[in-house]
Amino acid sequence: DATGQEKGHFLILFPKSLPAGQTFVLPLTFTAVPQNWFQAWTEPRNLKSPVLRIDKVRWRGGNLHVFLQDDLQASLLNTENCQALNQASAGLQAFAFRCTEAPGQAEFAVNKISSRLSAETYSWYKVERDHLKVCHEITWQIRDAALRQLSFELPANVPEAIAITGEDGQAREFSYTRNEKRKYFTVQLKGQAFGRERLVILYQIPHETDAQRLLLPALSAEQASPFSVRIAIEGQADLEVQLFDTPRKID
């Protein structure tokens, strides 16, 4: 329970008294998110480890460990009341310190590692009498660093009613911006994603029943390289479907 006297100052109440001379372990877990942490940032950020101070006790030493997620790199800037136990090196993802005289603190310059993306898209189009049914399946490969979101583009005439799900079939939150020609979608993933990630996009585009030509909406992802596309088109028995400006046929 926080005392309210000072930010970050806590008073911990136990259900019963602790016997004198007994050793016990008290795990404490805190989570802090720096301002604008999940937004894009390119310049290094200086971060300090929190200091755990316990009033009215005699300090008998301790250890400080700092672990980095796989999309972060850090360089040690400064230490206070602690001594490094491992040597800094390129690509180091964990730091260890020994604090002997007082609780210690370490300061780091933290950088985000850029991810490398490749993607393969399978687009399926079904021509109905008064609408075009569309399904895009995108399989991403995320390398070097994990991501929490993925982006792609669709034509501006894609309707508002669109569904985006993951490989587990559950809906994914998304947002988009647009201009006259394109809509730019950003999809929030369930968590930090690394390796293979699959998204399924479903929507329908209405058209006139006597339409002569339909322009198939194409999905693109500029951040992915390489980016490959396969398409399949299905008609109906009472509709004649003919392709103009066809891509290379593989089946």
Salt bridges, closest charged atoms under 4 A:
ASP55 OD2 - HIS9 NE2 3.61
GLU120 OE2 - ARG230 NH2 3.55
GLU128 OE2 - LYS126 NZ 3.69
ASP130 OD1 - HIS131 ND1 2.85
GLU137 OE1 - ARG198 NH2 3.13
ASP144 OD2 - ARG116 NE 2.77
GLU153 OE1 - ARG182 NE 3.44
GLU160 OE2 - LYS183 NZ 3.67
GLU167 OE2 - ARG196 NH1 2.72
ASP168 OD1 - ARG172 NH2 3.13
ASP168 OD2 - LYS190 NZ 3.28
ASP238 OD2 - ARG129 NH2 2.51
